[in-house]
């Protein structure tokens, strides 16, 4: 895993990834999910409010259990 810190070139970073994972179980709707979806990347996130509204389970991403 590589931590890149704060970036201004997010669109370039998203073009390099295959899947986006948001491991937070309290963040709710993170902008990162919307950015990944805009780049047509599948998303893995916890099944919590906010994330539920941003992901079509099995179509645009999947929900992890958080366990």
N, CA, C and O atoms as a Tripos MOL2 file, in Angstrom:
@<TRIPOS>MOLECULE
protein
  268   267    67     0     0
PROTEIN
NO_CHARGES

@<TRIPOS>ATOM
      1 N           0.8450   -1.1530    0.0000 N.3       1 UNK1
      2 CA          0.0000    0.0000    0.0000 C.3       1 UNK1
      3 C           0.9030    1.2320    0.0000 C.2       1 UNK1
      4 O           1.9170    1.2770    0.6960 O.2       1 UNK1
      5 N           0.5170    2.2170   -0.7860 N.am      2 UNK2
      6 CA          1.2850    3.4530   -0.8840 C.3       2 UNK2
      7 C           0.3860    4.6090   -0.4650 C.2       2 UNK2
      8 O          -0.7030    4.7780   -1.0150 O.2       2 UNK2
      9 N           0.8290    5.4000    0.4970 N.am      3 UNK3
     10 CA          0.0930    6.5790    0.9280 C.3       3 UNK3
     11 C           0.6700    7.7880    0.2050 C.2       3 UNK3
     12 O           1.8490    8.1070    0.3550 O.2       3 UNK3
     13 N          -0.1570    8.4490   -0.5690 N.am      4 UNK4
     14 CA          0.3130    9.5450   -1.4160 C.3       4 UNK4
     15 C           0.1190   10.9170   -0.8030 C.2       4 UNK4
     16 O           0.6240   11.9040   -1.3380 O.2       4 UNK4
     17 N          -0.6030   11.0040    0.3100 N.am      5 UNK5
     18 CA         -0.8570   12.3060    0.9080 C.3       5 UNK5
     19 C          -1.8920   13.0820    0.1130 C.2       5 UNK5
     20 O          -2.5870   12.5170   -0.7320 O.2       5 UNK5
     21 N          -1.9940   14.3690    0.3810 N.am      6 UNK6
     22 CA         -2.9590   15.2120   -0.3260 C.3       6 UNK6
     23 C          -2.5200   15.4040   -1.7710 C.2       6 UNK6
     24 O          -1.3570   15.7020   -2.0450 O.2       6 UNK6
     25 N          -3.4540   15.2330   -2.6820 N.am      7 UNK7
     26 CA         -3.1360   15.3230   -4.1210 C.3       7 UNK7
     27 C          -4.0980   16.2620   -4.8110 C.2       7 UNK7
     28 O          -5.2400   16.4280   -4.3820 O.2       7 UNK7
     29 N          -3.6360   16.8650   -5.8660 N.am      8 UNK8
     30 CA         -4.4760   17.7380   -6.6970 C.3       8 UNK8
     31 C          -4.7640   17.0790   -8.0420 C.2       8 UNK8
     32 O          -5.5580   17.5920   -8.8300 O.2       8 UNK8
     33 N          -4.1160   15.9370   -8.3060 N.am      9 UNK9
     34 CA         -4.2560   15.2480   -9.5900 C.3       9 UNK9
     35 C          -5.0560   13.9480   -9.4350 C.2       9 UNK9
     36 O          -4.6600   12.8980   -9.9400 O.2       9 UNK9
     37 N          -6.1800   14.0390   -8.7320 N.am     10 UNK10
     38 CA         -6.9820   12.8600   -8.4200 C.3      10 UNK10
     39 C          -7.4310   12.1350   -9.6830 C.2      10 UNK10
     40 O          -7.4340   10.9040   -9.7130 O.2      10 UNK10
     41 N          -7.8080   12.8630  -10.7160 N.am     11 UNK11
     42 CA         -8.2560   12.2030  -11.9490 C.3      11 UNK11
     43 C          -7.1570   11.3250  -12.5360 C.2      11 UNK11
     44 O          -7.4600   10.2690  -13.0920 O.2      11 UNK11
     45 N          -5.9160   11.7180  -12.4350 N.am     12 UNK12
     46 CA         -4.8140   10.8920  -12.9370 C.3      12 UNK12
     47 C          -4.6120    9.6530  -12.0690 C.2      12 UNK12
     48 O          -4.3270    8.5710  -12.5810 O.2      12 UNK12
     49 N          -4.7600    9.8160  -10.7600 N.am     13 UNK13
     50 CA         -4.6180    8.6790   -9.8450 C.3      13 UNK13
     51 C          -5.7250    7.6610  -10.0900 C.2      13 UNK13
     52 O          -5.4530    6.4640  -10.1750 O.2      13 UNK13
     53 N          -6.9760    8.1240  -10.2060 N.am     14 UNK14
     54 CA         -8.0890    7.2060  -10.4400 C.3      14 UNK14
     55 C          -7.9490    6.4690  -11.7640 C.2      14 UNK14
     56 O          -8.4250    5.3410  -11.8890 O.2      14 UNK14
     57 N          -7.3190    7.0700  -12.7370 N.am     15 UNK15
     58 CA         -7.1480    6.3790  -14.0230 C.3      15 UNK15
     59 C          -6.1910    5.1950  -13.9000 C.2      15 UNK15
     60 O          -6.1720    4.3310  -14.7770 O.2      15 UNK15
     61 N          -5.4020    5.1380  -12.8340 N.am     16 UNK16
     62 CA         -4.4310    4.0630  -12.6370 C.3      16 UNK16
     63 C          -4.9660    2.8890  -11.8190 C.2      16 UNK16
     64 O          -4.3610    1.8170  -11.8140 O.2      16 UNK16
     65 N          -6.0950    3.0770  -11.1250 N.am     17 UNK17
     66 CA         -6.5890    2.0200  -10.2400 C.3      17 UNK17
     67 C          -7.6440    1.1570  -10.9320 C.2      17 UNK17
     68 O          -8.2770    1.5780  -11.9000 O.2      17 UNK17
     69 N          -7.8170   -0.0620  -10.4120 N.am     18 UNK18
     70 CA         -8.8390   -0.9750  -10.9360 C.3      18 UNK18
     71 C         -10.1080   -0.9380  -10.0950 C.2      18 UNK18
     72 O         -11.2130   -1.0020  -10.6330 O.2      18 UNK18
     73 N          -9.9540   -0.8350   -8.7790 N.am     19 UNK19
     74 CA        -11.0750   -0.8430   -7.8450 C.3      19 UNK19
     75 C         -10.7860    0.1860   -6.7550 C.2      19 UNK19
     76 O          -9.6480    0.3200   -6.3040 O.2      19 UNK19
     77 N         -11.8270    0.9130   -6.3330 N.am     20 UNK20
     78 CA        -11.6800    1.8710   -5.2410 C.3      20 UNK20
     79 C         -12.3230    1.3030   -3.9920 C.2      20 UNK20
     80 O         -13.4580    0.8290   -4.0470 O.2      20 UNK20
     81 N         -11.6240    1.3390   -2.8640 N.am     21 UNK21
     82 CA        -12.1670    0.8660   -1.5880 C.3      21 UNK21
     83 C         -12.2150    2.0120   -0.5890 C.2      21 UNK21
     84 O         -11.2290    2.7220   -0.3910 O.2      21 UNK21
     85 N         -13.3640    2.1810    0.0300 N.am     22 UNK22
     86 CA        -13.5280    3.1500    1.1120 C.3      22 UNK22
     87 C         -13.7280    2.3410    2.3830 C.2      22 UNK22
     88 O         -14.8440    1.8880    2.6390 O.2      22 UNK22
     89 N         -12.6870    2.1400    3.1920 N.am     23 UNK23
     90 CA        -12.7830    1.2510    4.3520 C.3      23 UNK23
     91 C         -13.4810    1.8510    5.5580 C.2      23 UNK23
     92 O         -13.6730    1.1520    6.5530 O.2      23 UNK23
     93 N         -13.8630    3.1090    5.5080 N.am     24 UNK24
     94 CA        -14.4780    3.7700    6.6530 C.3      24 UNK24
     95 C         -15.8630    3.1930    6.9430 C.2      24 UNK24
     96 O         -16.6040    2.8580    6.0190 O.2      24 UNK24
     97 N         -16.2050    3.0800    8.2090 N.am     25 UNK25
     98 CA        -17.5500    2.6460    8.5810 C.3      25 UNK25
     99 C         -18.3400    3.7770    9.2300 C.2      25 UNK25
    100 O         -19.4390    3.5450    9.7350 O.2      25 UNK25
    101 N         -17.8050    4.9920    9.2280 N.am     26 UNK26
    102 CA        -18.4990    6.1310    9.8000 C.3      26 UNK26
    103 C         -18.5100    7.3520    8.8970 C.2      26 UNK26
    104 O         -19.1280    8.3590    9.2430 O.2      26 UNK26
    105 N         -17.8630    7.2930    7.7810 N.am     27 UNK27
    106 CA        -17.7090    8.4760    6.9530 C.3      27 UNK27
    107 C         -18.9940    8.9190    6.2820 C.2      27 UNK27
    108 O         -19.1600   10.1000    5.9790 O.2      27 UNK27
    109 N         -19.8970    7.9960    6.0490 N.am     28 UNK28
    110 CA        -21.1010    8.3610    5.3060 C.3      28 UNK28
    111 C         -20.7540    8.5360    3.8410 C.2      28 UNK28
    112 O         -19.9830    7.7580    3.2780 O.2      28 UNK28
    113 N         -21.3210    9.5490    3.2350 N.am     29 UNK29
    114 CA        -21.0660    9.7650    1.8170 C.3      29 UNK29
    115 C         -19.7670   10.5280    1.6480 C.2      29 UNK29
    116 O         -19.7150   11.7420    1.8510 O.2      29 UNK29
    117 N         -18.7300    9.8160    1.2790 N.am     30 UNK30
    118 CA        -17.4520   10.4510    1.0150 C.3      30 UNK30
    119 C         -17.3760   10.9210   -0.4280 C.2      30 UNK30
    120 O         -17.8500   10.2360   -1.3340 O.2      30 UNK30
    121 N         -16.7910   12.0700   -0.6400 N.am     31 UNK31
    122 CA        -16.6120   12.5760   -2.0080 C.3      31 UNK31
    123 C         -15.7820   11.6120   -2.8430 C.2      31 UNK31
    124 O         -15.9360   11.5520   -4.0630 O.2      31 UNK31
    125 N         -14.9080   10.8630   -2.1960 N.am     32 UNK32
    126 CA        -14.0550    9.9300   -2.9250 C.3      32 UNK32
    127 C         -14.8780    8.8720   -3.6670 C.2      32 UNK32
    128 O         -14.5010    8.4480   -4.7600 O.2      32 UNK32
    129 N         -16.0050    8.4420   -3.0740 N.am     33 UNK33
    130 CA        -16.8760    7.4800   -3.7590 C.3      33 UNK33
    131 C         -17.4350    8.0920   -5.0330 C.2      33 UNK33
    132 O         -17.4660    7.4450   -6.0800 O.2      33 UNK33
    133 N         -17.8710    9.3240   -4.9430 N.am     34 UNK34
    134 CA        -18.4240    9.9970   -6.1210 C.3      34 UNK34
    135 C         -17.3580   10.2080   -7.1840 C.2      34 UNK34
    136 O         -17.6320   10.0690   -8.3760 O.2      34 UNK34
    137 N         -16.1470   10.5430   -6.7610 N.am     35 UNK35
    138 CA        -15.0460   10.7240   -7.7120 C.3      35 UNK35
    139 C         -14.7070    9.4130   -8.4090 C.2      35 UNK35
    140 O         -14.5010    9.3860   -9.6220 O.2      35 UNK35
    141 N         -14.6490    8.3210   -7.6380 N.am     36 UNK36
    142 CA        -14.3650    7.0070   -8.2330 C.3      36 UNK36
    143 C         -15.4680    6.6040   -9.2040 C.2      36 UNK36
    144 O         -15.1930    6.0800  -10.2830 O.2      36 UNK36
    145 N         -16.7030    6.8470   -8.8200 N.am     37 UNK37
    146 CA        -17.8260    6.5160   -9.6960 C.3      37 UNK37
    147 C         -17.7910    7.3460  -10.9740 C.2      37 UNK37
    148 O         -18.1010    6.8400  -12.0520 O.2      37 UNK37
    149 N         -17.4160    8.6130  -10.8590 N.am     38 UNK38
    150 CA        -17.3100    9.4740  -12.0370 C.3      38 UNK38
    151 C         -16.2500    8.9600  -13.0030 C.2      38 UNK38
    152 O         -16.3490    9.1700  -14.2120 O.2      38 UNK38
    153 N         -15.2410    8.2880  -12.4690 N.am     39 UNK39
    154 CA        -14.1940    7.7050  -13.3070 C.3      39 UNK39
    155 C         -14.5330    6.2700  -13.7140 C.2      39 UNK39
    156 O         -13.6980    5.5610  -14.2750 O.2      39 UNK39
    157 N         -15.7880    5.8440  -13.4200 N.am     40 UNK40
    158 CA        -16.3010    4.5140  -13.7630 C.3      40 UNK40
    159 C         -15.4900    3.3850  -13.1490 C.2      40 UNK40
    160 O         -15.2620    2.3510  -13.7770 O.2      40 UNK40
    161 N         -15.0560    3.6000  -11.9020 N.am     41 UNK41
    162 CA        -14.3330    2.5690  -11.1620 C.3      41 UNK41
    163 C         -15.2970    1.8790  -10.2120 C.2      41 UNK41
    164 O         -16.1070    2.5500   -9.5720 O.2      41 UNK41
    165 N         -15.2330    0.5500  -10.1000 N.am     42 UNK42
    166 CA        -16.0770   -0.1360   -9.1280 C.3      42 UNK42
    167 C         -15.6410    0.2380   -7.7150 C.2      42 UNK42
    168 O         -14.4590    0.4660   -7.4590 O.2      42 UNK42
    169 N         -16.6050    0.2980   -6.8050 N.am     43 UNK43
    170 CA        -16.3500    0.7530   -5.4340 C.3      43 UNK43
    171 C         -16.6930   -0.3470   -4.4480 C.2      43 UNK43
    172 O         -17.7070   -1.0290   -4.5960 O.2      43 UNK43
    173 N         -15.8480   -0.5190   -3.4430 N.am     44 UNK44
    174 CA        -16.1300   -1.3880   -2.3110 C.3      44 UNK44
    175 C         -16.2380   -0.4660   -1.1080 C.2      44 UNK44
    176 O         -15.3060    0.2830   -0.8140 O.2      44 UNK44
    177 N         -17.3650   -0.5130   -0.4110 N.am     45 UNK45
    178 CA        -17.5840    0.3530    0.7440 C.3      45 UNK45
    179 C         -18.4350   -0.3820    1.7750 C.2      45 UNK45
    180 O         -19.0460   -1.4110    1.4850 O.2      45 UNK45
    181 N         -18.4560    0.1640    2.9660 N.am     46 UNK46
    182 CA        -19.2640   -0.3990    4.0440 C.3      46 UNK46
    183 C         -20.7360   -0.0400    3.8220 C.2      46 UNK46
    184 O         -21.0560    1.0450    3.3380 O.2      46 UNK46
    185 N         -21.6110   -0.9570    4.1790 N.am     47 UNK47
    186 CA        -23.0490   -0.7670    3.9800 C.3      47 UNK47
    187 C         -23.6110    0.1680    5.0550 C.2      47 UNK47
    188 O         -24.2310   -0.2760    6.0220 O.2      47 UNK47
    189 N         -23.3830    1.4590    4.8650 N.am     48 UNK48
    190 CA        -23.8690    2.4740    5.7910 C.3      48 UNK48
    191 C         -24.5700    3.5620    4.9880 C.2      48 UNK48
    192 O         -24.4170    3.6440    3.7690 O.2      48 UNK48
    193 N         -25.3460    4.4040    5.6900 N.am     49 UNK49
    194 CA        -26.0420    5.4640    4.9690 C.3      49 UNK49
    195 C         -25.0110    6.3560    4.2840 C.2      49 UNK49
    196 O         -23.8820    6.4950    4.7550 O.2      49 UNK49
    197 N         -25.3970    6.9310    3.2150 N.am     50 UNK50
    198 CA        -24.4900    7.7260    2.3990 C.3      50 UNK50
    199 C         -23.8690    6.8440    1.3250 C.2      50 UNK50
    200 O         -24.0260    7.0930    0.1300 O.2      50 UNK50
    201 N         -23.1730    5.8240    1.7620 N.am     51 UNK51
    202 CA        -22.5910    4.8830    0.7970 C.3      51 UNK51
    203 C         -23.6980    4.1360    0.0650 C.2      51 UNK51
    204 O         -23.5910    3.8830   -1.1350 O.2      51 UNK51
    205 N         -24.7740    3.7780    0.7930 N.am     52 UNK52
    206 CA        -25.9020    3.0710    0.1650 C.3      52 UNK52
    207 C         -26.5070    3.8730   -0.9710 C.2      52 UNK52
    208 O         -26.9280    3.3090   -1.9810 O.2      52 UNK52
    209 N         -26.5510    5.1910   -0.8090 N.am     53 UNK53
    210 CA        -27.1400    6.0400   -1.8420 C.3      53 UNK53
    211 C         -26.2020    6.2480   -3.0280 C.2      53 UNK53
    212 O         -26.6540    6.6120   -4.1130 O.2      53 UNK53
    213 N         -24.9240    6.0270   -2.8390 N.am     54 UNK54
    214 CA        -23.9440    6.3040   -3.8930 C.3      54 UNK54
    215 C         -23.5840    5.0760   -4.7320 C.2      54 UNK54
    216 O         -23.0150    5.2080   -5.8150 O.2      54 UNK54
    217 N         -23.9150    3.8820   -4.2310 N.am     55 UNK55
    218 CA        -23.5080    2.6540   -4.9010 C.3      55 UNK55
    219 C         -24.7340    1.8110   -5.2330 C.2      55 UNK55
    220 O         -25.5970    1.5970   -4.3820 O.2      55 UNK55
    221 N         -24.8050    1.3430   -6.4530 N.am     56 UNK56
    222 CA        -25.8180    0.3610   -6.8370 C.3      56 UNK56
    223 C         -25.1800   -1.0040   -6.6120 C.2      56 UNK56
    224 O         -24.3810   -1.4610   -7.4300 O.2      56 UNK56
    225 N         -25.5330   -1.6580   -5.5010 N.am     57 UNK57
    226 CA        -24.8950   -2.9080   -5.0990 C.3      57 UNK57
    227 C         -24.9370   -3.9440   -6.2130 C.2      57 UNK57
    228 O         -26.0030   -4.2710   -6.7370 O.2      57 UNK57
    229 N         -23.7740   -4.4510   -6.5650 N.am     58 UNK58
    230 CA        -23.6630   -5.4510   -7.6180 C.3      58 UNK58
    231 C         -23.5660   -4.8650   -9.0120 C.2      58 UNK58
    232 O         -23.3250   -5.5950   -9.9730 O.2      58 UNK58
    233 N         -23.7500   -3.5560   -9.1410 N.am     59 UNK59
    234 CA        -23.6650   -2.9070  -10.4570 C.3      59 UNK59
    235 C         -22.4960   -1.9270  -10.5140 C.2      59 UNK59
    236 O         -21.6180   -2.0540  -11.3680 O.2      59 UNK59
    237 N         -22.4840   -0.9630   -9.6200 N.am     60 UNK60
    238 CA        -21.3930    0.0260   -9.6100 C.3      60 UNK60
    239 C         -20.4010   -0.2570   -8.4940 C.2      60 UNK60
    240 O         -19.3710    0.4100   -8.3920 O.2      60 UNK60
    241 N         -20.7010   -1.2320   -7.6660 N.am     61 UNK61
    242 CA        -19.8180   -1.5970   -6.5710 C.3      61 UNK61
    243 C         -20.4490   -2.6440   -5.6820 C.2      61 UNK61
    244 O         -21.5120   -3.1830   -5.9890 O.2      61 UNK61
    245 N         -19.7860   -2.9240   -4.5810 N.am     62 UNK62
    246 CA        -20.3100   -3.8880   -3.6090 C.3      62 UNK62
    247 C         -20.0950   -3.3450   -2.2060 C.2      62 UNK62
    248 O         -19.2710   -2.4580   -1.9830 O.2      62 UNK62
    249 N         -20.8500   -3.8930   -1.2700 N.am     63 UNK63
    250 CA        -20.7220   -3.5050    0.1180 C.3      63 UNK63
    251 C         -19.9810   -4.5850    0.8780 C.2      63 UNK63
    252 O         -20.3020   -5.7680    0.7610 O.2      63 UNK63
    253 N         -18.9850   -4.1780    1.6590 N.am     64 UNK64
    254 CA        -18.3070   -5.0830    2.5780 C.3      64 UNK64
    255 C         -19.0720   -5.1130    3.8790 C.2      64 UNK64
    256 O         -19.9250   -4.2580    4.1200 O.2      64 UNK64
    257 N         -18.7830   -6.0700    4.7090 N.am     65 UNK65
    258 CA        -19.5070   -6.2010    5.9670 C.3      65 UNK65
    259 C         -18.9010   -5.3530    7.0760 C.2      65 UNK65
    260 O         -19.5610   -5.0870    8.0810 O.2      65 UNK65
    261 N         -17.6700   -4.9330    6.9080 N.am     66 UNK66
    262 CA        -16.9980   -4.1800    7.9500 C.3      66 UNK66
    263 C         -16.5000   -5.0460    9.0960 C.2      66 UNK66
    264 O         -16.1090   -4.5290   10.1420 O.2      66 UNK66
    265 N         -16.5120   -6.3680    8.9050 N.am     67 UNK67
    266 CA        -16.0620   -7.2950    9.9540 C.3      67 UNK67
    267 C         -14.6940   -7.8310    9.6200 C.2      67 UNK67
    268 O         -14.1410   -8.6270   10.3790 O.2      67 UNK67
@<TRIPOS>BOND
     1     1     2 1
     2     2     3 1
     3     3     4 2
     4     3     5 am
     5     5     6 1
     6     6     7 1
     7     7     8 2
     8     7     9 am
     9     9    10 1
    10    10    11 1
    11    11    12 2
    12    11    13 am
    13    13    14 1
    14    14    15 1
    15    15    16 2
    16    15    17 am
    17    17    18 1
    18    18    19 1
    19    19    20 2
    20    19    21 am
    21    21    22 1
    22    22    23 1
    23    23    24 2
    24    23    25 am
    25    25    26 1
    26    26    27 1
    27    27    28 2
    28    27    29 am
    29    29    30 1
    30    30    31 1
    31    31    32 2
    32    31    33 am
    33    33    34 1
    34    34    35 1
    35    35    36 2
    36    35    37 am
    37    37    38 1
    38    38    39 1
    39    39    40 2
    40    39    41 am
    41    41    42 1
    42    42    43 1
    43    43    44 2
    44    43    45 am
    45    45    46 1
    46    46    47 1
    47    47    48 2
    48    47    49 am
    49    49    50 1
    50    50    51 1
    51    51    52 2
    52    51    53 am
    53    53    54 1
    54    54    55 1
    55    55    56 2
    56    55    57 am
    57    57    58 1
    58    58    59 1
    59    59    60 2
    60    59    61 am
    61    61    62 1
    62    62    63 1
    63    63    64 2
    64    63    65 am
    65    65    66 1
    66    66    67 1
    67    67    68 2
    68    67    69 am
    69    69    70 1
    70    70    71 1
    71    71    72 2
    72    71    73 am
    73    73    74 1
    74    74    75 1
    75    75    76 2
    76    75    77 am
    77    77    78 1
    78    78    79 1
    79    79    80 2
    80    79    81 am
    81    81    82 1
    82    82    83 1
    83    83    84 2
    84    83    85 am
    85    85    86 1
    86    86    87 1
    87    87    88 2
    88    87    89 am
    89    89    90 1
    90    90    91 1
    91    91    92 2
    92    91    93 am
    93    93    94 1
    94    94    95 1
    95    95    96 2
    96    95    97 am
    97    97    98 1
    98    98    99 1
    99    99   100 2
   100    99   101 am
   101   101   102 1
   102   102   103 1
   103   103   104 2
   104   103   105 am
   105   105   106 1
   106   106   107 1
   107   107   108 2
   108   107   109 am
   109   109   110 1
   110   110   111 1
   111   111   112 2
   112   111   113 am
   113   113   114 1
   114   114   115 1
   115   115   116 2
   116   115   117 am
   117   117   118 1
   118   118   119 1
   119   119   120 2
   120   119   121 am
   121   121   122 1
   122   122   123 1
   123   123   124 2
   124   123   125 am
   125   125   126 1
   126   126   127 1
   127   127   128 2
   128   127   129 am
   129   129   130 1
   130   130   131 1
   131   131   132 2
   132   131   133 am
   133   133   134 1
   134   134   135 1
   135   135   136 2
   136   135   137 am
   137   137   138 1
   138   138   139 1
   139   139   140 2
   140   139   141 am
   141   141   142 1
   142   142   143 1
   143   143   144 2
   144   143   145 am
   145   145   146 1
   146   146   147 1
   147   147   148 2
   148   147   149 am
   149   149   150 1
   150   150   151 1
   151   151   152 2
   152   151   153 am
   153   153   154 1
   154   154   155 1
   155   155   156 2
   156   155   157 am
   157   157   158 1
   158   158   159 1
   159   159   160 2
   160   159   161 am
   161   161   162 1
   162   162   163 1
   163   163   164 2
   164   163   165 am
   165   165   166 1
   166   166   167 1
   167   167   168 2
   168   167   169 am
   169   169   170 1
   170   170   171 1
   171   171   172 2
   172   171   173 am
   173   173   174 1
   174   174   175 1
   175   175   176 2
   176   175   177 am
   177   177   178 1
   178   178   179 1
   179   179   180 2
   180   179   181 am
   181   181   182 1
   182   182   183 1
   183   183   184 2
   184   183   185 am
   185   185   186 1
   186   186   187 1
   187   187   188 2
   188   187   189 am
   189   189   190 1
   190   190   191 1
   191   191   192 2
   192   191   193 am
   193   193   194 1
   194   194   195 1
   195   195   196 2
   196   195   197 am
   197   197   198 1
   198   198   199 1
   199   199   200 2
   200   199   201 am
   201   201   202 1
   202   202   203 1
   203   203   204 2
   204   203   205 am
   205   205   206 1
   206   206   207 1
   207   207   208 2
   208   207   209 am
   209   209   210 1
   210   210   211 1
   211   211   212 2
   212   211   213 am
   213   213   214 1
   214   214   215 1
   215   215   216 2
   216   215   217 am
   217   217   218 1
   218   218   219 1
   219   219   220 2
   220   219   221 am
   221   221   222 1
   222   222   223 1
   223   223   224 2
   224   223   225 am
   225   225   226 1
   226   226   227 1
   227   227   228 2
   228   227   229 am
   229   229   230 1
   230   230   231 1
   231   231   232 2
   232   231   233 am
   233   233   234 1
   234   234   235 1
   235   235   236 2
   236   235   237 am
   237   237   238 1
   238   238   239 1
   239   239   240 2
   240   239   241 am
   241   241   242 1
   242   242   243 1
   243   243   244 2
   244   243   245 am
   245   245   246 1
   246   246   247 1
   247   247   248 2
   248   247   249 am
   249   249   250 1
   250   250   251 1
   251   251   252 2
   252   251   253 am
   253   253   254 1
   254   254   255 1
   255   255   256 2
   256   255   257 am
   257   257   258 1
   258   258   259 1
   259   259   260 2
   260   259   261 am
   261   261   262 1
   262   262   263 1
   263   263   264 2
   264   263   265 am
   265   265   266 1
   266   266   267 1
   267   267   268 2
@<TRIPOS>SUBSTRUCTURE
     1 UNK1         2 RESIDUE 1 A UNK
     2 UNK2         6 RESIDUE 1 A UNK
     3 UNK3        10 RESIDUE 1 A UNK
     4 UNK4        14 RESIDUE 1 A UNK
     5 UNK5        18 RESIDUE 1 A UNK
     6 UNK6        22 RESIDUE 1 A UNK
     7 UNK7        26 RESIDUE 1 A UNK
     8 UNK8        30 RESIDUE 1 A UNK
     9 UNK9        34 RESIDUE 1 A UNK
    10 UNK10       38 RESIDUE 1 A UNK
    11 UNK11       42 RESIDUE 1 A UNK
    12 UNK12       46 RESIDUE 1 A UNK
    13 UNK13       50 RESIDUE 1 A UNK
    14 UNK14       54 RESIDUE 1 A UNK
    15 UNK15       58 RESIDUE 1 A UNK
    16 UNK16       62 RESIDUE 1 A UNK
    17 UNK17       66 RESIDUE 1 A UNK
    18 UNK18       70 RESIDUE 1 A UNK
    19 UNK19       74 RESIDUE 1 A UNK
    20 UNK20       78 RESIDUE 1 A UNK
    21 UNK21       82 RESIDUE 1 A UNK
    22 UNK22       86 RESIDUE 1 A UNK
    23 UNK23       90 RESIDUE 1 A UNK
    24 UNK24       94 RESIDUE 1 A UNK
    25 UNK25       98 RESIDUE 1 A UNK
    26 UNK26      102 RESIDUE 1 A UNK
    27 UNK27      106 RESIDUE 1 A UNK
    28 UNK28      110 RESIDUE 1 A UNK
    29 UNK29      114 RESIDUE 1 A UNK
    30 UNK30      118 RESIDUE 1 A UNK
    31 UNK31      122 RESIDUE 1 A UNK
    32 UNK32      126 RESIDUE 1 A UNK
    33 UNK33      130 RESIDUE 1 A UNK
    34 UNK34      134 RESIDUE 1 A UNK
    35 UNK35      138 RESIDUE 1 A UNK
    36 UNK36      142 RESIDUE 1 A UNK
    37 UNK37      146 RESIDUE 1 A UNK
    38 UNK38      150 RESIDUE 1 A UNK
    39 UNK39      154 RESIDUE 1 A UNK
    40 UNK40      158 RESIDUE 1 A UNK
    41 UNK41      162 RESIDUE 1 A UNK
    42 UNK42      166 RESIDUE 1 A UNK
    43 UNK43      170 RESIDUE 1 A UNK
    44 UNK44      174 RESIDUE 1 A UNK
    45 UNK45      178 RESIDUE 1 A UNK
    46 UNK46      182 RESIDUE 1 A UNK
    47 UNK47      186 RESIDUE 1 A UNK
    48 UNK48      190 RESIDUE 1 A UNK
    49 UNK49      194 RESIDUE 1 A UNK
    50 UNK50      198 RESIDUE 1 A UNK
    51 UNK51      202 RESIDUE 1 A UNK
    52 UNK52      206 RESIDUE 1 A UNK
    53 UNK53      210 RESIDUE 1 A UNK
    54 UNK54      214 RESIDUE 1 A UNK
    55 UNK55      218 RESIDUE 1 A UNK
    56 UNK56      222 RESIDUE 1 A UNK
    57 UNK57      226 RESIDUE 1 A UNK
    58 UNK58      230 RESIDUE 1 A UNK
    59 UNK59      234 RESIDUE 1 A UNK
    60 UNK60      238 RESIDUE 1 A UNK
    61 UNK61      242 RESIDUE 1 A UNK
    62 UNK62      246 RESIDUE 1 A UNK
    63 UNK63      250 RESIDUE 1 A UNK
    64 UNK64      254 RESIDUE 1 A UNK
    65 UNK65      258 RESIDUE 1 A UNK
    66 UNK66      262 RESIDUE 1 A UNK
    67 UNK67      266 RESIDUE 1 A UNK
